[in-house]
Amino acid sequence: MSRKKSVAKNILIIYTGGTIGMVHDKKTGSLKPFNFSKISSLLPEVSNFKCKIDFVSLSPLVDSSNMKPLTWSKLALLIEKNYNNYDGFIILHGTDTMAYSSSALSFMLQNLGKPVILTGSQLPIGAIRTDARRNLVTSIEIVAGNVNVPEVCVFFNAQLFRGNRVEKFTSSKFDAFSSPNYPVLAEAGVEIVFNNEFIKKQTNEVLIVNTNLNTNVAVLKLFPGLSRHVAEAATKTKNLKALIIETYGSGNAPTDSWFLQCLKNTIDKNIAVINVSQCTGGIVEMGKYETSNALKKMRVISAHDMTLEAALTKTMFLFGQGLTATEVRVEFDKALAGELSGE
């Protein structure tokens, strides 16, 4: 479906930090944050939109490598505070942790009825060949248009993705993000074409913002030669609530007795063990091969076709609600914000 003629809308752009908001200082030659209140000087085409655009910057600005759950909470509360005054929100964010932030916000902003689009760039907005202009202008056009996308999204390089389905897969090209297990929500060519069947349906329920996250989560990436010392150290983290193991293929892991016993001891301590595949596409299918059958028997939790970013932030969110490991196991099979298929 092609984009129809837009109507006047109010949009709030939130700058968190990152490459997209940087320009070169003519005196020093170094990068410095851009004053978005003067955006028309760099992006005169923005004035062509029939909408009111306001800007706010987080203080202090955060490089995406320094992104923390506290910043996610600030963003969620900022959207809640301004929710009734704007028709949509655009978050300018560094690319390195954008998939984590978009996933976290998808769980924190429940009953979302307006678009929240995260975007950024590989080059600063002031660079000659920057991708920042196209990413920002198209994000504004999507929010300003008549097709409502009432969910947390990521827009990058002409594609609109569901926010908890993306991952950053390259740092050297403009198509930095991919969504291996879910179709794109829209593609921007000569026209913006929306894939309506994959976009969440409009809700009339009241927005609920839940910023409670429990960060007592560890991630253990499996690799040939993983030592017992390293694996056991991960499980002995103080106050640990969940251990996410990045397994091979469709959820496979070593069958060494010490490794399986390590996981069993962890589960027996009411710590959730969650199986996420290292593969960027596909699904965890424990029991498909012998190397994952033991995990299934000891009730390791399957992340199904979730990205690591979605699985991690979902785990933080669920334990943040005070759930037990047993209750988290039940909730992990449910799609809370479209983060997994089949629901």
KAFEN-V601650 format. One line per field, one symbol per residue. ss: DSSP state (A for helix, B for strand, O for the rest). A space follows every 50 residues. Layout:
# KAFEN-V601650
ss=???
This chain:
# KAFEN-V601650
ss=OBOOOOOOBBBBBBBOOOAAABBBOOOOOOBBBOOAAAAAAOOAAAAAOO BBBBBBBOOOOOOAAAOOAAAAAAAAAAAAAAAAAOOBBBBBOOOOOAAA AAAAAAAABBOOOOBBBBBOOOOOOOOOOOOAAAAAAAAAAAAAOOOOOO OBBBBBOOBBBBAAAOBBOOOOOOOOBBOOOOOOOBBBOOOBBBOAAAOO OOOOOOOBBOOOOOOOBBBBBOOOOOOAAAAAAAAOOOOOOBBBBBBBOO OBOOOOAAAAAAAAAAAAOOOBBBBBBOOOOOOOOOOOOAAAAAAAAOOO BBOOOOOAAAAAAAAAAAAAOOOOAAAAAAAOOOOOOOOOOOO
